[in-house]
Amino acid sequence: KKYNYLLINPSDVDPEGQVLLDWGKRIHIIEGITQGLLYLQEYSRLRIIHRDLKASNILLDGEMKPKIADFGIARIFQKDENEANTGRIVGTYGYVSPEYVQKGTYSVKSDVYSFGVLLLQIISGKKNTCFYGLDQNLHLLEYAYELWKDGKSMEFMDPSLDDACSSCKLTRCMQVALLCVQENPADRPSMLEVDSMIKNETAAIAIPRRPAFAAKRDEVEADGKSASGHEIGSVNVTTISQVLPR
């Protein structure tokens, strides 16, 4: 099958032939990436950790069906393995999880983190290497969190999306993404839970805490636990409003 598009285009490509990603296409892409990760983590005979999930590693065919590509630094786990450590940190800035950067620890939750970053990009059309906010001092994850916390989620969304798109669905995807980028891996949902939360609009969703790498810190609850009840432990891309031919 031929894949003609990158989800995020290189900045030096001629903008002719741009394909606008409306909300329907974006949801289609989000659900397709979710299914791809579900296969790697849950349905494959061996569990596969991609370790470099990012926008430029998502290929799209003519029908905008996504395919996860570039498994050059992927690692294979047995079904009973949960995590591993490495002294050599690889991956792409802006997508790698804090435990991987700080301790060299990676797991399925590392890919969940990368998926959360990617999901925020898909719904916002924003770069994850720029700074946002009134003082231009918030990275993408923290900017999304601040707007969500203040009830201003729609200000985060890509302005190119038409009025027909569901603000409820957009906000839901934003909240799911923020759960995926929690600092503590135990606070991140599994991809099975992500799939359920995105598809089932009546399912309850946990309240996310401030995301990883945030400059500000939330106050720890009196019992020393995170919002989910777990103990608290001490790219280079362009916009995603459109895709271009490869």
N, C-alpha and C positions, 0 to 999 in steps of 0.2 A: 504494500500500500504506500502511496506517495504522500509525503508530508511536505506541504509547500510553504508553511509559515512558521515563524518563531512567535511565541506569545509576546515577547518583548523584542522590538526591532533594534538592530545596531544603529547608532546615531549617524553613521556616515552613509546610510542607504538613502537613495533618492526617494522622497516622499510620494512619488507617483505610485498609484496602485494600492493606496492604503485601504484597509478593510476596517470599517467602523465596528466596534464591538458594542452592540446594544445590550440591554440588561438580559434579554433572553439568551443571547450567545454567552454572556458571562456566566450565568447560572449553569448553562450546559457545560462550559469549561470547568467550572468549580466542581460540579458533580462528577465529571469525567476524571479529574485529578484525584478526587476522593476515592473513586472506585479503583484507580490504579494503585494508590497507596494501600487500600484495603487488601488488594491481591498480594502485594509485596509483604505485608505485615501479618495477614491473617489466613489467606487462602492458599498461598504457595506452600509447597511441601517443606521448603526451608524459608526461614524468615530473612528478608533482605532489607538492610539499612542502606539507603541511597547515599546519604551524607553530603550531597551537593544539590539538593532540591532547590531550584531557583527558576525564575521566569524564563531565562534563556535556555533552560533545559526542558522546556515544555514545547513540543512540536504540535502543530495543528494541521489537519488535512483540509481539503476544500470545504468540508461540512463543519469545520471548526471543532472536530473531535480531537481531544488532546491525547498525547502520548508522552509519557515520561521517558526522557532520553539521557544518555551519557552516564553509564554505570561504572566509569573508570575507577572511582575510589569507593565503590559500594563494598559492603561487608556482609557476609552470610552468617546468620545465627542458626543454631539448632532451635527447635521449637521451645525447648526448656531453658534457653539462654535469654537473659533479660538485658544485659549491658556488657560493655567491654571498655577497655582503656587503651590509649595510645599516647606515645610521647611525641608523635608527629601530627600536628594539627593541620588538616587540609580542609578545603571548602571555600566558600565565598563570603567575604565580608558583608554583613548585613543580614545574612541568612542563618549563620551558625548559632547554635544554642549556647547559653552562658556556661553550662557545665562542661561543654566540649571545649570551649575557649579556655576556661579557667583550670580544668582538671583533666582534660583529655578523655572524658567519659562520654560515650555515645550509646544510644539505644533507639528504640522505635520512637520514643518521645523527642529525640533530636529531630527526626523527620517531621514530627507533628509541629514542632516549633517553626521549622522552615515553611511548612504548609501555612501556618498562621500568618507569617510575613507575606507570603505570596497571596493569600486571600485578601489581606488589607490592600495590597497593590491592585488586585483585580477590581475591587469595588471602588477604589479611590482614583485610579489612574496616576498615582503619585510615585515618585522615586523613593527608594528606601535609603538613599545615600545623601539626601538633602535634609535641611532643617526647616521647621515650620513653627507656626504660632506667631503671636504679636511681636515677640522679640527674636523670632527666628532662632530659637534655642532648643527646640524639641525635635528629637528624631521621630521618624514616622510612627513607631509604636506608641511612644508617649503622647504624641499629638493626637492620635486616634483615641487613646484612653481619656485624655483630658476632655475632648469633645463629647465622648460617650458619657462620661461622668456628669458633665454639665447639661445633659439632655440635648445636645446639639449635633447628634450623629449625622444628620443630613448635610451639615456643612463639610463633612469629611468626604462625601461621595463625589464621584466624578461629575462635574457639571455638564458633560456631554450626554449623560443619561437623560432620556426623555421623561416627561411627567407621568407616563404610563407605568413606569416601574414601581414596584411596591416598596414604599418606605419602610413598611414593617419587615419585609424580607431583607432589605438592605441592612437595617439596624440589627436584625437577628444574625446575619452573616458577620457583621462587625463584632458583635458580642462573642460569637463562636471563635473568631480570629483572635480576639484578646485573651480568651481562655487558652488558646493554643500557644501563646507567647508568654505564659507565666514563667517567672524565674525558677520556681521549684518544679522539676519534671513531674512530680507526683500530682501537682495541681492541674496539669494539662490533661485534656480528655484523650481517650484512645481514638483511633480513626473510626472505629465502630460507633462510638458515641458522637463523633463529629458528623458522621453520615446521618445518624438518627436526628440530631438537632437541626441539621439543615433541611432535611426532608419533612420532618414532623413539626409543623409550626405551632402545635399546641403543647409540645414537650417543654418541661421546665428547663431553664438554663441557669447555671450557677452565676453568681456575681463575680466578675474578674477583679483581681487586685491589680495594682500598678504593674506594668509589664517589665520584663527583663531589661537591664541596661538603663533603667530610668534614672535621671539625675535626682529627682525627688524620691522620697521613701514614704510608704504608707506606715501609719502607726501599727505596731503589732498588737493583736488582740490580747486581752488580759491573760488568756490561757496559753499564749505563746504559739497559737496555731494559725494556719492560713485560713482563707475563706472556705476551703473545702474540708477543713478539719485536719489537714496534714501539718506536721511540725514544720516550722519555718527554719530553714538553714541559713547558718551565718552567710554594591554590585554595579554593581556598575550597570545601571539600567536607565532606560528612557521611559516615556509614559506608556501606559497600558491602554490608552483610549483606542488604540488602533494596532493592527498587526500588518507587517509588510512581507512581501515575498522573500523567501530565503535567497 
